[in-house]
Structures are given as structure tokens and as C-alpha cells.
């Protein structure tokens, strides 16, 4: 992959560290907001505020590019926005029912599902490393699911009946986190196609905007109002949109202009660790040894699958993405 060679004002490695810290705050802000605000309203506010912030940037710097978008690109952006909306609706709701550690680790399995679907969607091979990663992630998910519903005392594992297990709150939360990962996989796969044709700001402006509209519709259909919550709740919603959504995710995309995609993808595995540490500090949610073991299995599985997925990427895709990253290298958050 051809990378930009001029020296940015901020080290890309330091920027990635900032990005990991930024996205790790998402679950904390969500938990604080959930004291007063329904999950679907939180999701709608997150994408709506992010879109509003992008409006002046998109129209002042990228109006021509937005106007020249082809019909098929708009269609894919609509579909990508749908996947993103469902991702946030499922994942944010999962935090009502399960712990931050379980939810964030399970939703972070997205790279694995992307790798599994790549042979069908973008014609990238399914390698032995991806299959190994899949097995590790499935085992880790089972361990976390059992740790949320079962107890281990004196060498004996005690679990509820199958009916009680699948109807339990923790199981529902874990399942919603996995659904969030599957929806995010669809969003990422479409993004691979669109990002070879579009620079960063127009892409995220369209997709965030579509997701925001869909979430507002879903919120309204469920009978929720965007108004009437305590002032502090709105502070959490603004912080959620600015820090993890705009600053965190934009940082990773910016770093791709200077670092190999494989390195950036692997560093994303720092989010579950950061979120768990913050949950221990601010929410007093200390994960059990069993849950930590399951999380380690999942992170190793993601690492194995992500490395294989990135290193086997089609050279033409690499070349196209390289040119897009160079176009993204405009004065902004870091330069």
C-alpha cells in the first residue's frame, strides 16, 4: 500500500492511541445517558448530532463531489446507512441488558464476520487463518455467554434451564451485541466499495445522515420523544456524538493515510480493553476471570482473522484505497 510520505504534525501512532481512547468512551456515555434516555433515542441523537456537525464541512469543501455522485453510489450509501442504524440500535440497546465488557467484546467481532463474508461480497479468499479466528471467536462468545448466565462454584458449573437461559437479560444483551456486529459487518463491506470512489467526509456525511433519518423514524414508530430529558442527559448525548463518533472514528480513517491498513485494523482491538478499564473505573463493573478468558479468546480470534483479511486484500483495492486516503489528507483535525 502506498502511504503518504510527508510528515504530519501529529504522529499517526499517537493519533491512533487517541482514537482508541475516544471510541472506548462510547459505552460509558451510553450507560450514563441510559439512566434517563431510551436506547433508540440515544442512537438517533448520536448520528443526528454527528451529521449536523458535518454539514458545513461537507457543503463548503465537498459540494462538487457530493453533487457528482452516481445513482448506484447513492443506493449503496442508503443501504450502508441502514446497516449502521441497525448496528447502533442493537448495540446500544444491548448495554441495557449485559455488561460493558461483554457487549463491547462481542460487538468487536465485526472484523471476523467481514472476513467470512468477503469471499461472497468482495471476492476475497477465505483462508485457514480466518477459519481459525472464527473458531476462537465462537468459543470465546460461548464462554462470555455462559459467564453472564451461569455460576461456577467449587469446581461445579451451574446454569439455568435452556428456556431460562435464552430468555434471560444477559443472554438477550449478548445476542443484541452480536446482531450489532453483524450489522456493522454489512456497513464495513459496503464501505469498502464506496470508499474506493469517495473521499472520507462525503462518505461519512451521506451514511451518517441516512442512519440518522432511519433511527429517527424507528424512534418515532416506537413512540419515543426526543424531548423532555434532563439537561445532563443531553450533555452525554453530545459527548457521545463528538468524541467516539466524530473524533474516534475519523482518527482511524485519517491514520490510514500514513500507516498500513493491517496495523490500523489490529489496533482497533484496543477498544474492548479501553472500554472495560473505563467501566471498572466509572461503573464499578469488574469482569470475572471466566469473562476475561472468553474476551482473550475473542481478541486472539479477531487478531488472527484481521491479519489474514488485510494481508490478502486485492492489490487493485489497495491501490484505489491509497488514492482515496491521499485525497483525505487535507487540513483538518490533526494537520
C-alpha positions as YAML, in Angstrom:
chain: A
units: angstrom
residues:
- id: 1
  name: UNK
  ca: [0.00, 0.00, 0.00]
- id: 2
  name: UNK
  ca: [1.37, 3.40, -0.91]
- id: 3
  name: UNK
  ca: [1.34, 5.73, 2.04]
- id: 4
  name: UNK
  ca: [1.75, 9.46, 2.31]
- id: 5
  name: UNK
  ca: [5.39, 10.32, 2.93]
- id: 6
  name: UNK
  ca: [5.20, 13.89, 4.21]
- id: 7
  name: UNK
  ca: [5.45, 14.19, 7.97]
- id: 8
  name: UNK
  ca: [2.16, 15.12, 9.68]
- id: 9
  name: UNK
  ca: [2.15, 17.44, 12.67]
- id: 10
  name: UNK
  ca: [0.89, 14.63, 14.91]
- id: 11
  name: UNK
  ca: [2.40, 11.14, 15.00]
- id: 12
  name: UNK
  ca: [-0.07, 8.63, 13.47]
- id: 13
  name: UNK
  ca: [0.74, 6.18, 16.27]
- id: 14
  name: UNK
  ca: [-0.13, 8.78, 18.90]
- id: 15
  name: UNK
  ca: [-3.27, 9.65, 16.93]
- id: 16
  name: UNK
  ca: [-4.38, 6.01, 16.97]
- id: 17
  name: UNK
  ca: [-3.85, 5.92, 20.73]
- id: 18
  name: UNK
  ca: [-6.12, 8.95, 20.99]
- id: 19
  name: UNK
  ca: [-8.65, 7.26, 18.69]
- id: 20
  name: UNK
  ca: [-8.77, 4.13, 20.84]
- id: 21
  name: UNK
  ca: [-9.32, 6.22, 23.96]
- id: 22
  name: UNK
  ca: [-12.04, 8.22, 22.17]
- id: 23
  name: UNK
  ca: [-14.07, 5.23, 20.96]
- id: 24
  name: UNK
  ca: [-13.63, 3.47, 24.30]
- id: 25
  name: UNK
  ca: [-15.70, 6.20, 25.97]
- id: 26
  name: UNK
  ca: [-18.81, 5.35, 23.93]
- id: 27
  name: UNK
  ca: [-20.15, 2.66, 26.25]
- id: 28
  name: UNK
  ca: [-19.60, 4.88, 29.30]
- id: 29
  name: UNK
  ca: [-21.50, 7.82, 27.78]
- id: 30
  name: UNK
  ca: [-24.27, 5.46, 26.67]
- id: 31
  name: UNK
  ca: [-24.62, 3.93, 30.13]
- id: 32
  name: UNK
  ca: [-24.84, 7.38, 31.71]
- id: 33
  name: UNK
  ca: [-27.45, 8.54, 29.18]
- id: 34
  name: UNK
  ca: [-29.50, 5.34, 29.64]
- id: 35
  name: UNK
  ca: [-30.36, 6.48, 33.16]
- id: 36
  name: UNK
  ca: [-32.84, 8.89, 31.56]
- id: 37
  name: UNK
  ca: [-32.98, 8.30, 27.79]
- id: 38
  name: UNK
  ca: [-34.25, 5.23, 25.84]
- id: 39
  name: UNK
  ca: [-31.61, 3.41, 23.79]
- id: 40
  name: UNK
  ca: [-33.23, 4.17, 20.42]
- id: 41
  name: UNK
  ca: [-33.28, 7.87, 21.26]
- id: 42
  name: UNK
  ca: [-29.59, 7.70, 22.19]
- id: 43
  name: UNK
  ca: [-28.76, 6.06, 18.86]
- id: 44
  name: UNK
  ca: [-30.78, 8.66, 16.94]
- id: 45
  name: UNK
  ca: [-29.11, 11.56, 18.73]
- id: 46
  name: UNK
  ca: [-25.62, 10.09, 18.19]
- id: 47
  name: UNK
  ca: [-25.95, 10.00, 14.41]
- id: 48
  name: UNK
  ca: [-28.04, 13.17, 14.11]
- id: 49
  name: UNK
  ca: [-25.59, 15.35, 16.02]
- id: 50
  name: UNK
  ca: [-22.65, 13.87, 14.11]
- id: 51
  name: UNK
  ca: [-24.39, 14.62, 10.80]
- id: 52
  name: UNK
  ca: [-25.21, 18.19, 11.80]
- id: 53
  name: UNK
  ca: [-21.56, 18.82, 12.68]
- id: 54
  name: UNK
  ca: [-20.51, 17.50, 9.25]
- id: 55
  name: UNK
  ca: [-22.97, 19.67, 7.28]
- id: 56
  name: UNK
  ca: [-20.82, 22.82, 6.96]
- id: 57
  name: UNK
  ca: [-17.65, 20.81, 6.22]
- id: 58
  name: UNK
  ca: [-19.39, 18.67, 3.58]
- id: 59
  name: UNK
  ca: [-21.01, 21.59, 1.75]
- id: 60
  name: UNK
  ca: [-18.14, 24.06, 2.00]
- id: 61
  name: UNK
  ca: [-15.33, 21.69, 0.98]
- id: 62
  name: UNK
  ca: [-17.01, 18.78, -0.82]
- id: 63
  name: UNK
  ca: [-20.12, 20.18, -2.50]
- id: 64
  name: UNK
  ca: [-18.92, 19.29, -6.01]
- id: 65
  name: UNK
  ca: [-18.06, 15.73, -5.09]
- id: 66
  name: UNK
  ca: [-21.43, 15.25, -3.42]
- id: 67
  name: UNK
  ca: [-23.26, 16.62, -6.47]
- id: 68
  name: UNK
  ca: [-21.41, 14.27, -8.86]
- id: 69
  name: UNK
  ca: [-22.27, 11.06, -7.03]
- id: 70
  name: UNK
  ca: [-23.69, 8.29, -9.23]
- id: 71
  name: UNK
  ca: [-27.06, 6.65, -8.62]
- id: 72
  name: UNK
  ca: [-25.55, 3.30, -7.63]
- id: 73
  name: UNK
  ca: [-23.30, 5.06, -5.11]
- id: 74
  name: UNK
  ca: [-26.28, 6.79, -3.54]
- id: 75
  name: UNK
  ca: [-28.12, 3.44, -3.39]
- id: 76
  name: UNK
  ca: [-25.20, 1.79, -1.63]
- id: 77
  name: UNK
  ca: [-24.92, 4.73, 0.76]
- id: 78
  name: UNK
  ca: [-28.59, 4.27, 1.65]
- id: 79
  name: UNK
  ca: [-28.02, 0.57, 2.34]
- id: 80
  name: UNK
  ca: [-24.86, 1.31, 4.32]
- id: 81
  name: UNK
  ca: [-26.77, 3.85, 6.41]
- id: 82
  name: UNK
  ca: [-29.46, 1.23, 7.11]
- id: 83
  name: UNK
  ca: [-26.85, -1.24, 8.37]
- id: 84
  name: UNK
  ca: [-25.23, 1.46, 10.51]
- id: 85
  name: UNK
  ca: [-28.58, 2.46, 12.01]
- id: 86
  name: UNK
  ca: [-29.41, -1.16, 12.89]
- id: 87
  name: UNK
  ca: [-25.90, -1.62, 14.29]
- id: 88
  name: UNK
  ca: [-26.28, 1.24, 16.76]
- id: 89
  name: UNK
  ca: [-29.88, 0.37, 17.62]
- id: 90
  name: UNK
  ca: [-28.89, -3.21, 18.51]
- id: 91
  name: UNK
  ca: [-25.58, -2.48, 20.22]
- id: 92
  name: UNK
  ca: [-26.72, 0.48, 22.32]
- id: 93
  name: UNK
  ca: [-29.79, -1.49, 23.44]
- id: 94
  name: UNK
  ca: [-27.52, -4.42, 24.41]
- id: 95
  name: UNK
  ca: [-25.91, -2.22, 27.07]
- id: 96
  name: UNK
  ca: [-29.23, -2.17, 28.92]
- id: 97
  name: UNK
  ca: [-29.03, -5.92, 29.50]
- id: 98
  name: UNK
  ca: [-25.40, -7.01, 29.71]
- id: 99
  name: UNK
  ca: [-22.09, -5.67, 30.97]
- id: 100
  name: UNK
  ca: [-19.88, -3.24, 29.08]
- id: 101
  name: UNK
  ca: [-17.14, -5.87, 28.80]
- id: 102
  name: UNK
  ca: [-19.44, -8.50, 27.26]
- id: 103
  name: UNK
  ca: [-21.18, -6.06, 24.92]
- id: 104
  name: UNK
  ca: [-18.07, -4.33, 23.60]
- id: 105
  name: UNK
  ca: [-16.09, -7.53, 23.10]
- id: 106
  name: UNK
  ca: [-18.95, -9.21, 21.23]
- id: 107
  name: UNK
  ca: [-19.69, -6.21, 19.01]
- id: 108
  name: UNK
  ca: [-15.96, -6.02, 18.24]
- id: 109
  name: UNK
  ca: [-16.18, -9.37, 16.40]
- id: 110
  name: UNK
  ca: [-17.12, -7.35, 13.30]
- id: 111
  name: UNK
  ca: [-13.75, -7.95, 11.52]
- id: 112
  name: UNK
  ca: [-14.34, -11.70, 11.68]
- id: 113
  name: UNK
  ca: [-17.79, -11.52, 10.06]
- id: 114
  name: UNK
  ca: [-16.38, -9.18, 7.41]
- id: 115
  name: UNK
  ca: [-13.68, -11.73, 6.66]
- id: 116
  name: UNK
  ca: [-16.21, -14.56, 6.45]
- id: 117
  name: UNK
  ca: [-18.44, -12.63, 4.03]
- id: 118
  name: UNK
  ca: [-15.61, -11.24, 1.91]
- id: 119
  name: UNK
  ca: [-15.43, -14.26, -0.49]
- id: 120
  name: UNK
  ca: [-19.07, -13.64, -1.46]
- id: 121
  name: UNK
  ca: [-19.24, -9.86, -1.42]
- id: 122
  name: UNK
  ca: [-15.82, -8.58, -2.49]
- id: 123
  name: UNK
  ca: [-14.25, -11.81, -3.85]
- id: 124
  name: UNK
  ca: [-11.54, -12.04, -1.19]
- id: 125
  name: UNK
  ca: [-10.44, -15.58, -0.20]
- id: 126
  name: UNK
  ca: [-11.48, -17.38, 2.97]
- id: 127
  name: UNK
  ca: [-8.18, -18.54, 4.43]
- id: 128
  name: UNK
  ca: [-7.27, -21.05, 7.11]
- id: 129
  name: UNK
  ca: [-6.38, -18.17, 9.45]
- id: 130
  name: UNK
  ca: [-9.91, -16.79, 9.10]
- id: 131
  name: UNK
  ca: [-11.40, -20.19, 9.93]
- id: 132
  name: UNK
  ca: [-9.15, -20.49, 12.99]
- id: 133
  name: UNK
  ca: [-10.18, -17.00, 14.04]
- id: 134
  name: UNK
  ca: [-13.84, -17.94, 13.62]
- id: 135
  name: UNK
  ca: [-13.48, -20.96, 15.91]
- id: 136
  name: UNK
  ca: [-11.72, -18.90, 18.59]
- id: 137
  name: UNK
  ca: [-14.36, -16.15, 18.44]
- id: 138
  name: UNK
  ca: [-17.23, -18.66, 18.67]
- id: 139
  name: UNK
  ca: [-15.59, -20.35, 21.68]
- id: 140
  name: UNK
  ca: [-14.95, -17.00, 23.34]
- id: 141
  name: UNK
  ca: [-18.56, -15.90, 22.71]
- id: 142
  name: UNK
  ca: [-19.86, -19.11, 24.29]
- id: 143
  name: UNK
  ca: [-17.63, -18.57, 27.33]
- id: 144
  name: UNK
  ca: [-18.86, -14.98, 27.76]
- id: 145
  name: UNK
  ca: [-22.47, -16.01, 27.26]
- id: 146
  name: UNK
  ca: [-22.17, -18.71, 29.90]
- id: 147
  name: UNK
  ca: [-20.33, -16.39, 32.31]
- id: 148
  name: UNK
  ca: [-23.22, -13.91, 32.09]
- id: 149
  name: UNK
  ca: [-25.85, -16.56, 32.90]
- id: 150
  name: UNK
  ca: [-24.08, -19.36, 34.79]
- id: 151
  name: UNK
  ca: [-22.17, -19.57, 38.06]
- id: 152
  name: UNK
  ca: [-19.00, -21.53, 38.82]
- id: 153
  name: UNK
  ca: [-18.62, -22.60, 42.44]
- id: 154
  name: UNK
  ca: [-16.36, -25.25, 43.99]
- id: 155
  name: UNK
  ca: [-15.46, -26.69, 40.61]
- id: 156
  name: UNK
  ca: [-19.10, -27.05, 39.55]
- id: 157
  name: UNK
  ca: [-20.74, -25.12, 36.71]
- id: 158
  name: UNK
  ca: [-24.38, -24.28, 37.45]
- id: 159
  name: UNK
  ca: [-26.55, -22.98, 34.59]
- id: 160
  name: UNK
  ca: [-30.27, -22.20, 34.29]
- id: 161
  name: UNK
  ca: [-32.52, -24.27, 32.07]
- id: 162
  name: UNK
  ca: [-32.32, -23.67, 28.32]
- id: 163
  name: UNK
  ca: [-35.60, -21.75, 28.40]
- id: 164
  name: UNK
  ca: [-34.46, -19.50, 31.24]
- id: 165
  name: UNK
  ca: [-31.05, -19.09, 29.60]
- id: 166
  name: UNK
  ca: [-32.35, -17.81, 26.25]
- id: 167
  name: UNK
  ca: [-34.94, -15.59, 27.92]
- id: 168
  name: UNK
  ca: [-32.50, -14.09, 30.41]
- id: 169
  name: UNK
  ca: [-31.50, -10.45, 30.19]
- id: 170
  name: UNK
  ca: [-27.76, -11.12, 29.91]
- id: 171
  name: UNK
  ca: [-28.29, -13.56, 27.04]
- id: 172
  name: UNK
  ca: [-30.50, -11.04, 25.25]
- id: 173
  name: UNK
  ca: [-27.85, -8.34, 25.70]
- id: 174
  name: UNK
  ca: [-25.10, -10.60, 24.36]
- id: 175
  name: UNK
  ca: [-27.28, -11.58, 21.38]
- id: 176
  name: UNK
  ca: [-28.04, -7.93, 20.59]
- id: 177
  name: UNK
  ca: [-24.31, -7.14, 20.70]
- id: 178
  name: UNK
  ca: [-23.69, -9.91, 18.16]
- id: 179
  name: UNK
  ca: [-26.50, -8.58, 15.96]
- id: 180
  name: UNK
  ca: [-24.76, -5.21, 16.19]
- id: 181
  name: UNK
  ca: [-21.55, -6.84, 14.97]
- id: 182
  name: UNK
  ca: [-23.36, -8.46, 12.01]
- id: 183
  name: UNK
  ca: [-24.94, -5.16, 11.01]
- id: 184
  name: UNK
  ca: [-21.58, -3.41, 11.31]
- id: 185
  name: UNK
  ca: [-20.08, -6.06, 9.01]
- id: 186
  name: UNK
  ca: [-22.58, -5.11, 6.31]
- id: 187
  name: UNK
  ca: [-21.72, -1.44, 6.84]
- id: 188
  name: UNK
  ca: [-17.98, -2.13, 6.54]
- id: 189
  name: UNK
  ca: [-18.30, -4.28, 3.41]
- id: 190
  name: UNK
  ca: [-20.31, -1.61, 1.62]
- id: 191
  name: UNK
  ca: [-17.84, 0.97, 2.86]
- id: 192
  name: UNK
  ca: [-15.01, -0.93, 1.18]
- id: 193
  name: UNK
  ca: [-16.75, -0.45, -2.14]
- id: 194
  name: UNK
  ca: [-17.79, 3.17, -1.65]
- id: 195
  name: UNK
  ca: [-14.52, 4.37, -0.14]
- id: 196
  name: UNK
  ca: [-12.67, 3.43, -3.35]
- id: 197
  name: UNK
  ca: [-14.89, 6.00, -5.08]
- id: 198
  name: UNK
  ca: [-15.43, 8.67, -2.42]
- id: 199
  name: UNK
  ca: [-13.27, 10.64, -0.01]
- id: 200
  name: UNK
  ca: [-13.88, 10.47, 3.72]
- id: 201
  name: UNK
  ca: [-16.14, 13.44, 4.52]
- id: 202
  name: UNK
  ca: [-18.70, 12.94, 1.71]
- id: 203
  name: UNK
  ca: [-18.90, 9.25, 2.54]
- id: 204
  name: UNK
  ca: [-19.49, 9.60, 6.28]
- id: 205
  name: UNK
  ca: [-21.80, 12.58, 5.75]
- id: 206
  name: UNK
  ca: [-24.10, 10.54, 3.48]
- id: 207
  name: UNK
  ca: [-24.01, 7.38, 5.57]
- id: 208
  name: UNK
  ca: [-24.36, 9.09, 8.96]
- id: 209
  name: UNK
  ca: [-27.18, 11.21, 7.55]
- id: 210
  name: UNK
  ca: [-29.11, 8.21, 6.22]
- id: 211
  name: UNK
  ca: [-28.58, 6.33, 9.50]
- id: 212
  name: UNK
  ca: [-29.81, 9.36, 11.46]
- id: 213
  name: UNK
  ca: [-33.03, 9.59, 9.42]
- id: 214
  name: UNK
  ca: [-33.71, 5.85, 9.80]
- id: 215
  name: UNK
  ca: [-33.12, 5.96, 13.55]
- id: 216
  name: UNK
  ca: [-35.41, 8.97, 13.92]
- id: 217
  name: UNK
  ca: [-38.14, 7.05, 12.06]
- id: 218
  name: UNK
  ca: [-37.62, 3.95, 14.24]
- id: 219
  name: UNK
  ca: [-37.61, 6.10, 17.40]
- id: 220
  name: UNK
  ca: [-40.89, 7.72, 16.37]
- id: 221
  name: UNK
  ca: [-42.53, 4.39, 15.47]
- id: 222
  name: UNK
  ca: [-41.70, 3.07, 18.94]
- id: 223
  name: UNK
  ca: [-43.38, 6.13, 20.45]
- id: 224
  name: UNK
  ca: [-40.28, 7.79, 21.88]
- id: 225
  name: UNK
  ca: [-39.83, 11.56, 22.01]
- id: 226
  name: UNK
  ca: [-36.50, 13.35, 21.53]
- id: 227
  name: UNK
  ca: [-37.50, 15.98, 24.11]
- id: 228
  name: UNK
  ca: [-38.13, 16.21, 27.83]
- id: 229
  name: UNK
  ca: [-34.98, 14.68, 29.27]
- id: 230
  name: UNK
  ca: [-32.73, 16.20, 31.97]
- id: 231
  name: UNK
  ca: [-30.05, 18.67, 30.76]
- id: 232
  name: UNK
  ca: [-27.29, 16.31, 31.87]
- id: 233
  name: UNK
  ca: [-28.65, 13.61, 29.56]
- id: 234
  name: UNK
  ca: [-28.24, 15.89, 26.56]
- id: 235
  name: UNK
  ca: [-24.63, 16.52, 27.62]
- id: 236
  name: UNK
  ca: [-23.93, 12.77, 27.44]
- id: 237
  name: UNK
  ca: [-25.57, 12.62, 24.00]
- id: 238
  name: UNK
  ca: [-23.44, 15.47, 22.64]
- id: 239
  name: UNK
  ca: [-20.27, 13.92, 24.07]
- id: 240
  name: UNK
  ca: [-21.23, 10.57, 22.52]
- id: 241
  name: UNK
  ca: [-21.58, 12.11, 19.06]
- id: 242
  name: UNK
  ca: [-18.44, 14.26, 19.23]
- id: 243
  name: UNK
  ca: [-15.85, 12.10, 21.00]
- id: 244
  name: UNK
  ca: [-16.31, 8.44, 19.95]
- id: 245
  name: UNK
  ca: [-18.26, 9.05, 16.73]
- id: 246
  name: UNK
  ca: [-16.55, 12.01, 15.06]
- id: 247
  name: UNK
  ca: [-13.15, 12.21, 16.75]
- id: 248
  name: UNK
  ca: [-12.59, 8.49, 17.33]
- id: 249
  name: UNK
  ca: [-13.69, 7.02, 14.01]
- id: 250
  name: UNK
  ca: [-12.31, 9.94, 12.00]
- id: 251
  name: UNK
  ca: [-8.91, 9.44, 13.64]
- id: 252
  name: UNK
  ca: [-8.70, 5.85, 12.41]
- id: 253
  name: UNK
  ca: [-9.61, 6.86, 8.87]
- id: 254
  name: UNK
  ca: [-7.05, 9.69, 8.98]
- id: 255
  name: UNK
  ca: [-4.31, 7.33, 10.20]
- id: 256
  name: UNK
  ca: [-4.90, 5.07, 7.18]
- id: 257
  name: UNK
  ca: [-3.25, 7.76, 5.07]
- id: 258
  name: UNK
  ca: [0.06, 7.14, 6.86]
- id: 259
  name: UNK
  ca: [0.00, 3.58, 8.24]
- id: 260
  name: UNK
  ca: [-0.73, 0.14, 6.74]
- id: 261
  name: UNK
  ca: [-4.40, -0.85, 6.94]
- id: 262
  name: UNK
  ca: [-3.44, -4.10, 8.73]
- id: 263
  name: UNK
  ca: [-1.81, -2.16, 11.57]
- id: 264
  name: UNK
  ca: [-4.76, 0.20, 11.97]
- id: 265
  name: UNK
  ca: [-7.25, -2.69, 11.93]
- id: 266
  name: UNK
  ca: [-5.37, -4.62, 14.60]
- id: 267
  name: UNK
  ca: [-5.12, -1.58, 16.88]
- id: 268
  name: UNK
  ca: [-8.94, -1.37, 16.88]
- id: 269
  name: UNK
  ca: [-8.82, -4.37, 19.19]
- id: 270
  name: UNK
  ca: [-7.76, -1.94, 21.89]
- id: 271
  name: UNK
  ca: [-11.35, -0.64, 22.17]
- id: 272
  name: UNK
  ca: [-12.73, -3.56, 24.25]
- id: 273
  name: UNK
  ca: [-9.76, -3.25, 26.59]
- id: 274
  name: UNK
  ca: [-10.18, 0.51, 26.95]
- id: 275
  name: UNK
  ca: [-13.95, 0.22, 27.47]
- id: 276
  name: UNK
  ca: [-13.52, -2.48, 30.11]
- id: 277
  name: UNK
  ca: [-10.96, -0.40, 32.02]
- id: 278
  name: UNK
  ca: [-13.22, 2.66, 31.92]
- id: 279
  name: UNK
  ca: [-16.18, 0.53, 33.07]
- id: 280
  name: UNK
  ca: [-14.15, -0.68, 36.05]
- id: 281
  name: UNK
  ca: [-13.25, 2.92, 36.97]
- id: 282
  name: UNK
  ca: [-16.56, 4.70, 36.35]
- id: 283
  name: UNK
  ca: [-19.22, 1.98, 36.53]
- id: 284
  name: UNK
  ca: [-17.60, -0.43, 39.01]
- id: 285
  name: UNK
  ca: [-18.10, -3.31, 36.55]
- id: 286
  name: UNK
  ca: [-15.25, -5.71, 37.24]
- id: 287
  name: UNK
  ca: [-15.20, -8.65, 34.79]
- id: 288
  name: UNK
  ca: [-14.88, -12.18, 36.14]
- id: 289
  name: UNK
  ca: [-11.90, -14.40, 35.35]
- id: 290
  name: UNK
  ca: [-14.14, -16.50, 33.07]
- id: 291
  name: UNK
  ca: [-15.26, -13.43, 31.15]
- id: 292
  name: UNK
  ca: [-11.66, -12.24, 30.77]
- id: 293
  name: UNK
  ca: [-10.72, -15.66, 29.38]
- id: 294
  name: UNK
  ca: [-13.57, -15.51, 26.87]
- id: 295
  name: UNK
  ca: [-12.56, -11.98, 25.86]
- id: 296
  name: UNK
  ca: [-8.96, -13.09, 25.31]
- id: 297
  name: UNK
  ca: [-10.14, -15.90, 23.02]
- id: 298
  name: UNK
  ca: [-12.24, -13.44, 21.00]
- id: 299
  name: UNK
  ca: [-9.44, -10.86, 20.72]
- id: 300
  name: UNK
  ca: [-6.97, -13.51, 19.57]
- id: 301
  name: UNK
  ca: [-9.51, -14.75, 17.03]
- id: 302
  name: UNK
  ca: [-10.09, -11.23, 15.71]
- id: 303
  name: UNK
  ca: [-6.33, -10.66, 15.50]
- id: 304
  name: UNK
  ca: [-5.76, -13.84, 13.50]
- id: 305
  name: UNK
  ca: [-8.68, -13.19, 11.14]
- id: 306
  name: UNK
  ca: [-7.98, -9.46, 10.69]
- id: 307
  name: UNK
  ca: [-4.33, -10.00, 9.79]
- id: 308
  name: UNK
  ca: [-5.25, -12.59, 7.19]
- id: 309
  name: UNK
  ca: [-8.09, -10.43, 5.85]
- id: 310
  name: UNK
  ca: [-5.91, -7.34, 5.44]
- id: 311
  name: UNK
  ca: [-2.77, -9.02, 4.09]
- id: 312
  name: UNK
  ca: [-4.74, -10.91, 1.44]
- id: 313
  name: UNK
  ca: [-6.61, -7.85, 0.19]
- id: 314
  name: UNK
  ca: [-6.83, -7.49, -3.58]
- id: 315
  name: UNK
  ca: [-3.98, -5.24, -4.90]
- id: 316
  name: UNK
  ca: [-6.42, -3.23, -7.01]
- id: 317
  name: UNK
  ca: [-8.44, -2.43, -3.93]
- id: 318
  name: UNK
  ca: [-5.26, -1.37, -2.12]
- id: 319
  name: UNK
  ca: [-4.32, 0.95, -4.94]
- id: 320
  name: UNK
  ca: [-7.78, 2.53, -5.06]
- id: 321
  name: UNK
  ca: [-7.90, 2.98, -1.29]
- id: 322
  name: UNK
  ca: [-4.43, 4.54, -1.30]
- id: 323
  name: UNK
  ca: [-5.57, 7.25, -3.69]
- id: 324
  name: UNK
  ca: [-8.63, 7.93, -1.55]
- id: 325
  name: UNK
  ca: [-6.55, 8.26, 1.62]
- id: 326
  name: UNK
  ca: [-4.35, 10.79, -0.16]
- id: 327
  name: UNK
  ca: [-7.41, 12.83, -1.11]
- id: 328
  name: UNK
  ca: [-8.50, 12.68, 2.52]
- id: 329
  name: UNK
  ca: [-5.20, 14.21, 3.62]
- id: 330
  name: UNK
  ca: [-6.50, 17.76, 3.90]
- id: 331
  name: UNK
  ca: [-6.12, 20.23, 6.78]
- id: 332
  name: UNK
  ca: [-8.49, 19.12, 9.49]
- id: 333
  name: UNK
  ca: [-8.39, 17.64, 12.94]
- id: 334
  name: UNK
  ca: [-4.70, 16.83, 13.03]
- id: 335
  name: UNK
  ca: [-2.77, 18.68, 10.30]
...
